[in-house]
Amino acid sequence: MIQRTIILTLLTFIIISASAQKIKLEGKQTLDVGKDTPTLTCIPVKISKPMKISEVDGNCIEFWIQKGSVTIHKFINHEEAVGTVLPSGTYYVYPKLKKDSKKADVTITLVATIRK
């Protein structure tokens, strides 16, 4: 009985630790049709250690990542971004509007890099 409790406690700790190592970064771009001006929105994410892009989702094809106000990566498709490592810092992500589109979004999932 004690072994089972210890094993369940360890498994719970591992699951919680693994889920805490994922961070989502989301960005949007909308087009104000009346003014014909795009608006970019993103809540920045600050990471304290290097993290790797494990997944990209959204209704855009192209997107870019900024560290502060500097564009550090431009991707022409979702798959190209997977595996990219971001060093510690504050990041923003923004999607490019598709032709004749008024709204685009992108979400990237960051996971802790495994040190060897």
C-alpha positions, -999 to 999 in steps of 0.1 A, spaced: 0 0 0 28 24 9 47 16 -24 15 23 -44 11 57 -27 48 66 -33 45 55 -70 13 75 -75 28 106 -58 59 104 -80 38 100 -112 17 130 -102 48 150 -96 62 140 -130 30 149 -148 28 183 -131 64 190 -138 60 181 -175 29 203 -179 46 232 -162 74 231 -188 50 241 -216 43 277 -225 19 290 -251 26 323 -270 -3 336 -290 -5 365 -315 -32 380 -337 -35 403 -366 -68 420 -376 -76 443 -405 -98 473 -398 -117 474 -431 -129 509 -427 -93 523 -422 -75 495 -441 -50 493 -413 -37 461 -396 -36 457 -358 -12 434 -342 -19 420 -307 2 396 -285 7 392 -248 44 388 -245 60 358 -228 92 360 -208 112 329 -205 141 325 -182 158 295 -199 161 283 -235 129 268 -248 121 249 -281 91 254 -304 72 220 -303 40 229 -320 25 257 -341 -12 262 -347 -33 289 -363 -51 301 -394 -21 317 -410 8 303 -430 35 328 -424 44 343 -390 72 360 -372 87 361 -338 101 392 -321 124 395 -291 115 429 -278 110 450 -308 134 431 -331 122 404 -355 145 374 -349 126 347 -369 104 347 -399 87 314 -409 69 307 -442 51 276 -428 43 260 -394 65 230 -398 96 251 -405 94 266 -369 92 233 -350 125 226 -333 136 263 -332 152 271 -298 146 305 -283 171 317 -257 159 334 -225 141 367 -231 107 383 -238 90 372 -270 61 382 -292 46 363 -321 25 377 -350 8 361 -380 7 374 -415 -27 380 -430 -36 357 -459 -47 375 -491 -83 389 -487 -83 379 -450 -94 402 -422 -81 381 -393 -52 358 -386 -39 341 -355 -10 319 -345 -2 299 -313 33 285 -307 39 260 -279 73 262 -262 88 233 -242 119 232 -220 150 220 -238 165 188 -225 201 192 -214 225 163 -219 
